[in-house]
Amino acid sequence: MGLPIWGISIGYIENGRSVAGAIALPELGIELSAAVGTGLRVLKSSSTKPSSAPPVKTMSIGENDYEPGPATDKRAQRYREKDYSVVRYRCAVFSLTMAALGRLSGYIEHGCGFWDIAAAEIICREAGLKVQSSEIAPGRYSIDAQWS
């Protein structure tokens, strides 16, 4: 038995953009989905409904072999200087789900896989987060999803 911080993510991409997706965090009993123009749909959750914005300033930051710890440490420090708490769960799908539910202020990672963001990009956007994503190297993507 390990940590429950993992998820299953399925996204539909059209013309290079995420247009529909679903995420499940099975060990936490959370299921979300979204499509362009539908808003966030919470199919199953341990809480009654997502909040419209996080109650505290907590930013999740990803780290990987493309952008390892020392580079992300600098980003984390910039957020701490703005009075944010910074967490690193080492799972983009989990962190982006928590952001979409309003439990985090957002998530940033540079160098993640497309499978990490294909569903989460549209889910976060439809939840109301400002989302920027792009391919930064072959097979490597950047995502910055934050509540305004």
N, C-alpha and C positions, 0 to 999 in steps of 0.2 A: 504494500500500500504506500503510495507516494502522495505528493501534494496534489490538491484538486485543481491546480491552476493550469488547465489545458482546455483546448476546445476543438470543435469540428466546424469547419467553415466551408461554405459552398457559395461561389459567386458566379454571376452571369455577366460576361463582358461583351459590350457591343461598341465597335469602333474605338477600341482601346479604353473605354470607360466602364466602370462598374455601374450596372443598371438594376441589378437585383441580387439579393443575397440572403443567406440564412446562416445563423451561428447557433451552436448548441454548446453549453458548458455542462456536460452530463453529470459530473460529480456534484455540481452546485444546483442542478435542477433549473437551469436558465436556458430559454430558447427565444431567439429574436429573429425577425425578418424585416425586410424593407425592399421596396422597388421605387423607381423614380416617381415622385409625386404622391406616394401613398403614406408617407410618414413612417415612423418607427412602429412596428407591431411587436408587442411583447406577448409571445405565445405562452410562455411559462416562466415564472420567476418566483423567487423566495420573498420578494417584496410586492406590495400591492400594485405600484406603478412607478415608472421612472419619474424622477424630478425634472423640472425644466432647466435646472442648472445645479452644479455641485454646491453643497452647503459650505465646503471648506476648500481652500486652495491646495490641492494635491495633484501634482503632475507625475505621470508615469513616463519613464524614459527607457527606450530599448537599447540594447547593446549586442553587438555581434562581431564576427571576425572581420567584417568590412570596416566597421567603426568600433574599435574596442574601447574598453573602460576609460583610459586616459582622455580620449576625445569626448566621451559622453560625460565624464566628470566635470569638464568645463561647462557644458550645457546645464548640468544639474546645479552647479554653483550659481549660474546666472539666474536660475529660477529661485534658488534659496535667497538670493539678494533681493528678490521681489516678494519675499515672505511666503513662498510656496514650500510645502513639504514635497520631497521627491522620493518616489518609490521605483523599484526596478523588479518587475515580476518575471522577466525573461520569457514572456509569452505575449506576443503582439495581439493575438486573437482575444485572450483574456483581458488585457489592458484596454483594448478598443471597445470591448463589450462593456466594461465597467464605465468607460467614458460615455458611451451611448446611453447608459442607464442613469447618468448623472452622479455616479459615485466617485468619479475622478474629474479633474478639471480638463484633462486631455492626455494625449499620448503622442510622443515623437520618437521616430526611429529612422535612421539612415542606413540602408543596406539590407533590409529585410527581403524576404522572398515574396513573390507575387501572391502566392497562396495565403500569406499572412494578411493581406489587405484587400483581396478581391471582393469579399463580401462585406468586410468591415467598413470600407470606404463609403459605400452607399448607405449602410446602416447608420453610421455616424452622421453623415450629411442629412439624412431624413430625420434623425433625432434632433437636429438643430445645431450641430457643431460646425464650425468653419473647418473645412478639410482641404488640404493641399497634398497631392501625391504626384509622383513622377518616377520614371525610370532614370536612375542615376549612373548605371553601368549595366552591361549585359546581365540580365537576370537579377539585378539588384534594384530595389525600390526604396523611395523615401516617402514617409507619411508624417504629416503634422495635422492632428485633429484636436481642436480646442474649442471650448465654450467661449463665446465672445465676451 
